[in-house]
Amino acid sequence: MAKSLADFLEELDSNAELKEAYLKDPVATAKTYGLTDEDVNVIKNKDWDTVKKLFESSGKGSKVHTY
């Protein structure tokens, strides 16, 4: 089962190895994590509006990161 984009972004906050890999190559890290092609494209295109909507619709607050 593929992991969700929200799970990936939340784990970036607490997993130093994942964050380091993401900083080097966000798209490859998202693929390795198991995200769907659609979610990988959100990362690739830096579509932060989609991310914001994802967290708003789930009732979770969004955080601002500058990786």
N, C-alpha and C positions, 0 to 999 in steps of 0.2 A: 504494500500500500504506500502510495506517495505521501510524503509529509506535506503539511500545509505551509504556505508562505508566511502566515502569522507565526507558526511554530519556529520557522527558520529565523525570522527577524527577532523573535523573543530570545532564542538561543544565542544569537549573536551578542546579546547583552551579558550573558553569563558564561560563555564558553570561549576562553582566550585563544585556543587553537583554531576554532572555527572563525573567529574574528580575524586572526592573522591571515588565514587562508583567503578570506573574503577580501581583505585589503589588497592582497596580491592579485587575485583574479576572481572578481565577484560572480561572473557567469559560470565559470567552471566549478566554483564552490557550491553554487545553487544547484547545478546539475548533479554533482556528487552527493549532495544532501538528499536528493530524491524528489526535487520539485518537478511539477509538471512543466511541459514546454511553455504553457501560457504564463505560469508564474516566473519561469526563468526569463521570459521576455519582459516582464515587469521590471526585473532587476536590470536586465540588459539596457532597456530604454529609460531607466531611471524614472519610471512612472509613479512618482510619489503620491500623486492624487489618488491613484488606485489603492495604494497602500493605506492612505488616510481613510478612504471609504471602507476598506476592509476592517480596519480597527473600529471605526465608528459604528458599523453595522453589527459588530460582535459585542458592542457595549464596553469595549476596552478603550482606555485613553491612549492617544498616540504620544510618542516621544520624538524628540528631534535629535538626530544623530548626524554627525559630520564625519563620516568615515572616508 
